[in-house]
Amino acid sequence: MTSQPVVLIVEDDPAQREVLAYNVRAEGYLVETAENGDEALLRIQEHAPDVIVLDWMLPNVSGIEICRQIKAKPETRRIPVIMLSARSEEDDRVRGLEIGADDYVVKPYSVAELLARLRTQLRRSRPSAVGQRLEYEDVVMDVEEHRVFRGDTALKLGPTEFRLLATFMERPGRVWSREQLLDRVWGRDIYVDTRTVDVHVGRLRKVLCSTGGDDPVRTVRGAGYALG
């Protein structure tokens, strides 16, 4: 099982923020909240979430501006953003989508519908978390059955190596720093030395190469690791 997806809820209304957080947690996701744009940008910079639920009307910095900044940065532009707004006019919806929002939900909304849209975005950002099959070259991962194959050979991976491989296979080519891998694989509230990442990457490589194939995990000096 991979680590739980993290959803950042940016909403200045305390009651709506609490209702959203409660229902998203009930779906099994980890929730972080922010009540304004500045706080949201700080949280995103510290720990990039898997999906952002973003209110349009925020004090100081608007949701539209937050979305624009998220989508302008290479390190955050792939994070799905679901925009919440009381603006139901087509022009407003188009503006939200053109600025980079991945979905647009008009208030008042059905919580069930919002959760369904959240799951849709998670299929893009965290496919392993919703049980999707992952493939990279000759490596195939069945998340639901917790099985990994390289070619026709079944590989035996420990739980940590399994989560590590899932993270790599979700974003082939992306370079992950050791700190990012610690957050994603071990969890944000667990203290583990960054050298532990190197140990588990080494174990993962050993298993992946046990069939005689090339090592698909690339070390990027001074930056971290990537698949491919």
Buried (B, 14 or more C-beta within 10 A) or exposed (E): EBBBBBBBBBBBEEEBBEBBBEBBEEBEBBBBBBBBBBBBBEBBEEBBBBBBBBBBBBEEBBBBBBBEBBBEEEEBEBBBBBBBBEBEEEEBBEBBBEBBBBBBBBBEEEEEEBBEBBBBBBEBBBBBBBEBEBEBEBBBBEBEEEBBBBEEEEBEBEEBBBBBBBBBBBBBEBBBBBEBBBBBBBBEEEEBEEEBBBEBBEBBBEBBBEBEBEEBBEBEEEEBBBBE
